[in-house]
Amino acid sequence: MTRFPDPRRSAAVVVGVGEYTDLPRLPAVAGNRAGLTKALADPAVLGLPAERCHVVADPPTSAAMVDPVIRAACEAPDTLIVYYAGHGFVDHRGELFLTLPDSQTARRHTAVPYDWLRQAILENSRAQRRIMILDCCYSGRALEGMAPATSALPAAAGVNGTYLLTSAAENVQALSPKDEECTAFTGELLRVLGEGVPDGQAFLTLDTVYERVRGALKASGKPEPQVQDRGRIGNLPFVHNRQGAGGSSPDPPPRWRPSRRLSAAAAVVLALAVAAPLAHRWLDRTDPGACSQHASLLGFSDRLDKQVSGLSSLAMNGSSRALAVSDRTKGKEAARLYELSLDPPEVPGETRLVDSTALRLDKDESSGSEQLDPEALVLEEGGKTVLVASEQGASVSRFDRESGRRLDTFEVPKGSRADDGSGEEHGFESMALSKDGTSLYVATKGSTRDGAGDNRPRVRFLVYKGSPGGRYSVEGDFYYHTSTGTKLTDLTTTDSGDLLALERGYSKDKGYQVRVHRLPLDGTRNSGNASGRAPAGKPAGGFGKRNWMFSLHRCPDKGAPTPKKGPNPLALNVEGMALGAKLKMGDHKRRQLLYLVSDDTTPAKKNSTRLYTIALDL
């Protein structure tokens, strides 16, 4: 194996965690992610296709960090590159943990054992070359007494064909200078990849890259990186040399340079190669629709496109029917309530429109009201009435299904109304009703900042209490932090009483990002300020944790057409979500059906009405 890596048969995962709630922030990590992604995609360096470079920014859960590695490992028979930058800490047993945004060094269960990452690669990768780069920060306290860990180095030899490159930094300041765009180690790595080496060779080997990075960091008095090469891949062509002569791949030298003896810090990293049983259910590579270990895409349908428009929420009405609500799409045209047939439930291509009803606020009203802009929908017990949350005006109302007339409206605290003078987006975007009908959860559209104690994006949940078909009143509130670059677009409740949260974001380079998280309510903290906005400086209540279930943009696209270019044509402007029946047979027996629907109106040229069917393991 002397050739240059084939970019079409290779993949990379770039994980960077820089935004923390408890640990010090690492702003330079964002520069690491962007710089390395750009370098790997550059044809003058490696030329990795955009769809084969998976960027994971501030993953909220261990699954959100590990799942992309599994996906990349499955799709890369040639070369697999896995990179991590962020805080790292070592426990009393010498085990390295990679941190998440909410990790705490005193609570190792809030971080990800490095061995999980290693096992994910071992169990799923058939790549000829595996390159792992760890840019982790360590404190001097974490490294005390770790010298004996070098005795565990032979255990790292169990990963043949793997090249490990680590930054052996002593502390955060040395790794991430405040005035630098990137951390010290990754910044030097990007410089070597971007500038090349004036040695006349057409390609750079991993060993050459390592020696150049190490030499520059040593000369500037910064911590030196360490390396271990298992499988003699360090002297093979790795990337193009910008200063090298053109021509074919150089032959590797006939000798193998033994690995450099590692420092105690790097030894800690490599000692983690000792196998350990995993607590994860790993991605099934034989499942053609697998999105994560929790979910599989059964299919999608564009059959409703242009028949219905502006769908913003879903609610199940039995096992094979669903209700959908549309927002106001043209002037004063009335918002509508649609009934859809999903028969058979697991085949989205059979979806069809059954009926529609205009929603009206007053009995004498002949057209839609300017103050009704439905974004969320739930079906009440008995199936004769629905609750609708409106973005414009921030209202929650009950409507009669048959006539479309408003029957009742519920009080909304002044601090959550759009007319409170704060300038923030308080319009309602999502809503869910507990299975017993006694708890109604309504979430605002935009991020709120006052009273949170930090500037992270968050939305406010109002908790209404009442009885099915009766009055509901606010009894509490709490807050939810969305993923970076996304907003909360819909909610639904599980049979166990938890919430599922649908998040959606968009960027020109990544297209639509659609994620579903599970939110256990047992760890929810009430802010104790249901009547209005929390006063400045008052800690806000929120969810104790959230569990990532899957990302739609990471599902197989199954040949999905799209009116726009993007990394995955499957994912569009998804606005609605509803849980269906449990599957009783087939490969996904005991999983539960989850339906998603996209809005075709923002903008219409880049979206369509699309219904997705997911098999979800709850």
N, C-alpha and C positions, 0 to 999 in steps of 0.2 A: 504494500500500500504506500506508494510514493507520490501519488497525484495530489493535486489541489482539491480541497473539499468541494463537492457539488452543491451549490446553493439551493438547487431545486429539490434536493433530497436531504437537506439539513434543516435545523430549526434552532431557535434560541429563545430563552425565557429570561427577561430582564426584570428582576424584582427589586424595588426600591422602597424603603420605608423611611420617610423623613418627618411625617407629621405625627406627633405623639401627644397623649393626654397627661402622662405622668413623667416620662423620661424627657430629657432635653431634646428639642427639635433639631433636626439635621437638614437645614434648607438646601445644602449642597447636593443632597441625594437626588433632588429633582434634576439638577444639571447632569448628574451621573446617568440617570435613566435616559434623558434626551440625547446626551452625547454618545452613549454606547449604542443606542438604537440607530442613530444616524450613521455611525461608523460601520456597523454591521451591514446596513442596507446599501452603503456606498459601493458601487461597482469597482471603484479603484481600491477598495479594501477587501471586502468579501462578496458583496452583491447579493445579500440574503433578501428574498422577496418579502414584501411587507406582511403578507399573510402568514409568513413563517417566523416572524419575530413577535413574540407575545410579551407585551409590556404589562407588568403588574404593579400598579401604583398604590401604595398604602393598603395592602390587603387586610380586610377587617377580621378574617378568621383564618385558621390553619388550612382549611379546605381551599379558601380563596388563594392561598399561596401555593399549595401543593398540586391542586388540580391542573393548573396550566403546565406544570412540569410533566405531569403524566401525559397530558395531551401531546405535548411537544415530543416526549420520549417515544410515543407511539407512531408519530408521523415522520421521524427522522432516522432512516437507515444508514445515513452517511456520517454526519457530524451533529452532535447535540451540545449546545452551549447553555449552561445555567449560571446566572450571575445573581448575587444578592448583595445589597448595600443597606446598611442600617445598624442599629445597636445590636450587639451580641453580648450575652453574659454566660458565665460558667457557674454551674451549681457545685455543691459540696462534693459531688462524685466526679467532677471533672468533665461533665457533659455540657456541650455547647448548645445554647438556645438562641434561635433567631427571633427577633422581636416583631410584634405587631403594633399597630398604633396605640392600643390600650394595654400593652404589656407592662408589667411591673417586675423589677428584678427580684423582689422578695416573694413573688408569687409565680413560680416557674410554669404553672399550668396556664398562665395567660400568654405564653410564648410557644414557639414551635421548636421541638427538638430537631437538631440538624439531622439526626439519624432518620427521621421521617422523610426528609428530602432525599437522602441517600438511598433509602429503601425504595422510594418511588421510582428512582432511576434504575436501580438494579432489577426491579420486578417488571418494568415496562419497556426498557430501552434495548434495542438491538443495533444501536449505532456502532460503527466501527471506531469512532473517536468520541469520547465524552470529555468535555472541558468544563470544569467547575471553578468559578472565580468567586471568592468570598471577600468582600470589603467590609469587615465587621470591626467595630470599635470595642476596646476592652479598657477597663480601669485597672490601675496598678493593684488594687485590692483583689480583683478577680484572678490575677495571675500569681499571687503569692502561693508558694509551695507547689507549683504545677510542674516543676522540672522532672519528677519521676514519671510523668505521663509519656515521656519518650519511649518507655518500655512497651507501650501499647502500639507503637508505630507499625509493627508487622501486621496488625489487624487491618490496616488501611490497604494492604496489598491485595485484599479480596476483590478489588474493583479493577479488573484488567481493562486496558484500553482507556483509562481515565487519567486526565492531567489535572492536578489540583494546584491552584494558584491562590495564595492567601495573603492578605495584608496583616502583618504582625504588629499592629499599632498598639501603643501603650495606653492611650486615652483618647477621648473624643476630640479635644482641641488639636491633637497632632493629625488626626484623620480629616477633620473638617474645619479648616481655618475659616473664620467668619468672613474674610474678605475675598474668598475664592469661590468660583462658580461651581467647582467640583471638589470632592474630597481629594486629599493629597495623592493617594494611591491611584484611584481611577483617573484623576486628572493627568497623571504621568502616563498611564496606560493609553489614554485617548491621544496624547501627544505623539507617542510612538506610532500608533496605528495611523494617525492622520498625516504625520510628516514622513514616516518611513525611516530607513537607515541607509546611509551612503556607502554600501558595501558591494554594489554591483549585482547583487542577486535579485532575481525577479520576484522572489517570494520571501516572506519572513516566516521563520519557524517559531513555535511557541517558546523554545529555549532562548532564541534571539530576543524576542519581545520581553521575556522575563529578565534577561541580563541587562537590557537597556533600561528598563523601569527600575530595577534594583540599583543600578549604578547611579542613576540620576537622583533617586531618593537618598541614597547613602551620602552622595556628595553634598546634599542640602541639609544633612543632619536629621532627616526624617526616618521613621521606622522602616526597616527593610522588609520587602515581601519575601515569602518562602514558597517553595515548590516541591511537589512530588510527582514523579512520572511513573505510571504503571502501564506498561505496554509499549514502551519505546515510541511514543507518538510526539514527544517534545522536539525531535529533530526532523519532523515531517513538515511540508509546506502547510502554512496556516492561513495567511492573508497575503495579498499583493503588497509589494514594496514600492511605495510611491517614488523612491529615489533609486530603484533598482533598474537593471537593464531588462528590456522586453525579452520574450522567449518562453520556452516551455519550462515546466516545473523542474527544479534542480534535483539531482539525485541526492538522497540523504547520505551523510557520511557513514562508512561501514562500521563505525563503533557506536556504542551506546554510552552516553555520559551518565554515570550513576547519579541518583538524586542527591541533592545537597542535604547535609544534615540539618534538620529543622530546629528552630528555636522552640522554647517551651510553649510560646503562644501558638505557633503553628501546630505543634504536637497535640495541643488540646483539640484543635480543629480536626486533625486527621484521626485521632483516637476514636472519634465517633463512628468510625466505620464498623465497629463491633455491632453485629446484628442484634436487633431487638424486635419483639413482636409488635405489630402495629394495631392501633385502635381504629383505623380507618377502614371503611369498605371501599376498595379501590375501583376505579373506572373499569368497566367491562369492555375490553377491546373487541369482543365479538359482536357487540350491540351496534348496529349501523347508525342508530339515532342517539347514542349516548352523548349527553351534554355535561354530565358530572356523575359522581357516584350516587347522587340522589335523583337524577332526572334523565329522561330520554324523550326525544322529540318523535312523536308518532306520525306527525304530518302537519300540513298547513293547507289552507284553501283561500283563494282569491275570488271565489264565486260571488261573494256579496259586494265586491268592488263596484262602485257606481250605482248599485241598487240602493244602498244606504250610505250615509255620509256623516262624518263627524262623531263617530262612536267614541264614548269616553268612559264607559263602565259596563260591567257585565254582572248578572245575577242569575243563578240557576233557578228554574221552575220545574222541578222534577228531574228525572235522570236524562231526558232527551230533549228538553226545551230550555231556552235561556232568554232572559230579557236583556235588552241593551238600551241605553239612553244616549241621545245625541245632544251635543251642545248647539247653541244657535250659530248657524253657519253663514246666513245671508241676511243682513239687515235685521228686520223684525220678524223674520220667519220663525214660526213656533218650534221650540225644541220638541223632540218626539220620543216616544217610548215604543221600541220594536220588540216583537216576539220572533224568535228564531227557532227553527227545528234543527236538532243535532242528531238526527236518527240515521244510522247507528252512532252512538256517542263517540266511539273511538275512530271514526272515519270522517275527518274534517271536510273532505271533498263533497260530502252529501249535504252540507249546510244549506239551508234555504230560508227565505223570508216568509213568515206566516201572516203577520198582522202589524199594524202601526197605529199609534194614537198620539194626537197632539196634546202636549201638556199646557194647561192654562191656569193662571193664578186666580181669576175671578169668574164667576158663573156667567157674567155678561160679556166676557172678553171674547173677541172673535179672532184674535191673533196672539202670538206669543208676546210675553211681557219683556220689556227691556231689562228687567231685573232678574230674569230667570235664565241662568246659563249653566245647565246641569253638568256636573263633573263626576258625581258619585251616585250609586244606586244600590239599594237593598230591597229585597222582597220580604214583606212581613208575613207572619203566620196566617194561614188561610188562603194566601195568594190573591186577595182582592185589593190590597193596597200596597204601595211602594213608598219608601222614603227616598227623597232626592236632596242632595247637597249641591248648592249652587256656588260657582266661583264668583260671579258678579253679585255684589251685595252680601256675600257670605251668609246664606240662609240654609236652614234645614226644614223641609216641609214634607207633609204626607199627601199623596195623590191617590185618587180612585183610578184603578187600572182601566176600567171599562170606559169611563167618560173622559178621563184625563184631567178632571177638575181637582183643584187643591182643596183639601179638607181641613188641614190644620198646619200650623207652623210653630216651631219651637224657639224659645228665647236663645239668643246668642250673646255672650258677654261683650260689652263694648270694646274691650281690648282685642277682640278677635274680628271685629267688623272692619270693613274697608274704609269706613268713614271716621276712623278714630284719630286721623291727622298725623299718624306716625310715618306715613309714606312707605310703609312696608306692605308686602303682598299678603293679605290675610284671607283672601278668597279661598273657599274650601275646594279641595282637590280629590279627596279620598274619604271613604267611610266604610265601616264594617259593623255588623250586628251580631252579638253573641248568639249561640245556638238556642239559648232559652229566651231570647228576646228581651232581657233585662238590662243589657249594657250596650250602648251605642258609642262607637269610637269615630270621631270626625277629625280629620287632619287638615291643616291649612296648606295653601299652595306653596308660598315662598318661604325662604329661610328667615328666621327671626334671630335677633342677636341679644336683645336686652335681657339681662338677668341670667344669662347662661354661664358667665364667668370666663368665657373664651369666645373666639370668633369663628368657630367651626360651623359649617352650614347645618341648620337644624330646622325641623318643622314642629309645630305645636299640635298636640292631640288634645281635644276636648273629650271628656268622658261623661256621657249622659246616662242617667239611670231612670228606669221606668218599667212599664209592663207592656206586653204585646198588644198593639192596637190602641194603647192609651197615651198619656202624656209623658214626655221625657224632659228632664231638667238636668242642668250641668251640676256635677258633684265633684269634679276634679279635673286636673290636666297634667300632662307630662310632655316630654320632648323626645324627639328622635333625630339622631345624627345620620344624615344620608351619606352615601359614598361620595368621594370627591368628584365633582362634575355632574352629579345626577340630582334629580328631584323625585320626590315620592308622588306616584301617579295613581295608585289604587291599593286597596286593602281587601282582605277577606279573612274569615275565621276558619280554623281547622276544627275537626271533631273533638280534639283535646282541649280546645279553648284558647290556643295560641293564635297569633295573627300572622298572616303572610303579607309581606310588604313588597310592592312592585316599584322598582326604581328605574328611571330612564334618563339618559343624557345623550348629548350629541356633540361631536366635534368633526371638523372637516377631514382630519387625518384618520380618525378611527371610525367614523360613521356613527350609527346608533349603538349605544351601550345599554343593554336591558338586563337587569338583575332581579332575582327574587330572593328575599331573606325571610327566615322564620324568626318571629319575635315572641319569645316566651313572656307571658304577662306576670309570672310569679315573681320576677325580680324587678318589676316596675316600681319606681319611686314617684310619688305625687309631689308636685311643686307646692301644693297647698295654696294656690292662688288662682282659683277657677274664675273669679269675677272679672279679671282683667289682666293686663300685662304684668309680669313679675317686675318688681322694682329693681333698678340698676344695682348690680353687685350681689343680688340674691341668688344662691345656687338653685338651678332648676332641676326638677325631677326628670327621670328618663328611664329607658330600658336598662336592665342590668346587663344584658348581652343580646347579641343577635347571631343567627347562624345562617351562613350563605348556603343556598340550595342549588342554584345554577345561574348561568348567564346565557341568555338567548343568543347573543352574538358569538358564543363559543360552541353552539350546537352545529352539527353538520347542516349545510344549507339545503341539501336534498334537491338541488337544481332550481332553487327559488329564483324567479325573475325579479328584477328591481328597476325602477325608473331612475335610479341614481347609482353612481359608482361608490363602492364601499368595500371594506375588508370582508364582510359577510353580507350578501344580498338578502339573507333571511330576515334579519332584524330591521324593523321599521319603527315608526313612531307609536309604540305600544302604550295604550292608555288604560285598558280594562283587563280585569282578571276575575275568574270565578272557579271554585272547586266543584268538581262533578262527582260521579259515583266511583266506587272502588272497582277495579278490574277483577273478575272472578276466574279468568283463565288466560292462557297464553304466557309469553315470556315475561310479562310484567304483572303477573298475578299478585294481588294484594296491594299493588300500587294504586294511587288515586289519580283520576283524571284532573288536569288543570287546563283551563282554557284561557288564552290571551287574545286580545283583539287590538288592532292598530287603528289610529285615526288618520284619515286620508287628507286632512285639510290644512296641515301646517308643515311645509307648503304642499299643495295638492300635486305639483309636478314631481315631487320627490317621495310621495307616499301613496299607499292604496289601502283599502279596507281588507285586512288580512286576518283570518282566524287561525290560531295555532292550537294544537292539541298535544299536551305533555303528559307523560306518565310519571308521577311524582311519588317518591318514597318518603312518607311522613312518619 
